[in-house]
Amino acid sequence: MDQAGSFPLHDIPGYAPGGTSLRRHSGALIARLAEGFARAVEPIQSTTISTDAAGLVAGEVALTTRDGEIPAYRAYPEQGTDLPVILVVQEIFGVHEHIKDVCRRLAKLGYFAIAVEMYARQGDVSTLTDAQEIFTKVVNHVPDSQVMSDLDAAVVYANATGKCDVARLGITGFCWGGRITWTYTVHNPAVKAGVAWYGRLVAPAPSPLQPAYPVDLAAVMKVPVLGLYGEADAGIPVEHVEKMRGALAAAGNTTSEIVLYPGAPHAFYADYRPSYRPDAAEDGWKKMRAWFARHGV
């Protein structure tokens, strides 16, 4: 397998990326993942789930990209081959302990799960204490073209391990990674299915680095995506969810679905935060598992 994607975003009519090269805004690539949880999410809640690595191969690896190595976390069962692959895309807080734990949860189910540190060129968000500062200093400087390329590199890495069946490829992401989930399924039609957890659907403002949001891409979406959203999400209003549903319907897309959980806030799956809602989180996880199984992941 030479590359993962065959439908780059810049081939979509109306898509005008701000640049095609990967850039090092901070002058050097981040070499290691953060330990523990990002400072911006402290204090950590007592509801935090911790999944052990018994029976797994789990830990940090170096991922080769076209402009250097960046860190990623991967977890998979010690036994077995031809494992289905799931790309796990981080929240705005980077690949901290919660995202690593999600990888281990998926590995316990028999998947090869890998999460790439998407901000490796722009900066380390683990030490920042304010979410707005994370956006201003790091997240707003991350080009979609870079993210798509790094996810492609993760698929190539998984394939090279000899443990995986990349023909059974899925993707799931949370918050910032929820939007990326929708976007990557357009970039790489080899993906069998995606599950987006409360990712933005409508652009908050025009941006040359993040030019296409899910509502803009609905007309060219072919991969089935399950969107899991909260009715009480202050950042993603129900109006935006309905706009996305309308865009999918207008495109004749009957393969993707959106679930709206009554009363659930943003980040309802984040068990380490006050926003955690166990009922919605557990139901979403069950729906995600069923979605992947249904679509051959």
Summary of the structure (lengths in Angstrom):
residues: 297
radius of gyration: 17.5
end to end distance: 18.1
largest distance: 47.9
contacts: 1035
relative contact order: 0.15
helix: 33%
strand: 21%
